[in-house]
Amino acid sequence: MARLDSSYLPRENPCAQCGTPISRPDWIESNAGRTSFLWYCRACDYQFEAVAIYEESHPDSLAA
């Protein structure tokens, strides 16, 4: 896994089960065009994954 600039990491993401803020992801995995974040809530013992998908922007494309 490549080292990521910590200023761009998500912080205080709410737990998908109980809503408690989670300070930082437990695991980060980056591939071409996407980054996966594994979150673990110590309050309710719930674990979930969030995925960020990046698309190349084209100057001629229209915004939806």
C-alpha positions in Angstrom: 0.0 0.0 0.0 1.3 3.4 -0.9 1.7 6.0 1.7 -1.2 8.5 1.7 -1.1 12.1 2.7 -3.0 12.0 6.1 -4.5 15.4 5.5 -6.8 13.8 2.8 -7.9 10.9 5.0 -11.5 10.9 6.1 -12.0 11.7 9.8 -14.9 11.3 12.2 -17.0 9.1 9.9 -20.2 8.1 11.6 -20.7 4.4 12.3 -23.2 2.9 9.8 -24.9 1.0 12.6 -25.0 3.3 15.7 -23.9 6.7 14.4 -20.9 7.0 16.8 -18.1 9.0 15.1 -15.0 6.9 14.2 -11.8 8.8 14.4 -10.1 7.2 11.4 -10.3 4.1 9.2 -8.5 0.9 10.4 -7.4 0.0 6.9 -7.0 1.8 3.6 -6.4 0.1 0.2 -5.9 2.1 -3.0 -6.2 0.8 -6.6 -6.4 2.7 -9.9 -9.4 5.0 -9.7 -10.6 3.9 -6.2 -9.8 3.9 -2.5 -11.4 1.5 0.0 -11.7 2.4 3.7 -12.4 -0.2 6.4 -14.1 1.2 9.4 -14.5 -0.5 12.8 -16.8 1.0 15.5 -15.5 0.1 19.0 -18.8 1.3 20.5 -21.1 -1.3 18.9 -18.5 -3.7 17.4 -19.7 -3.1 13.8 -17.3 -3.2 10.8 -18.0 -1.7 7.4 -16.3 -0.6 4.2 -16.6 2.7 2.3 -15.3 3.1 -1.3 -14.3 6.3 -3.0 -14.3 6.0 -6.8 -12.4 8.6 -8.8 -13.2 9.3 -12.5 -11.0 11.3 -14.8 -12.6 14.6 -15.7 -12.7 15.5 -19.4 -12.8 19.2 -20.4 -15.5 18.5 -23.0 -17.9 16.6 -20.7 -21.1 18.1 -19.3 -21.9 18.2 -15.7 -25.0 16.3 -14.7 
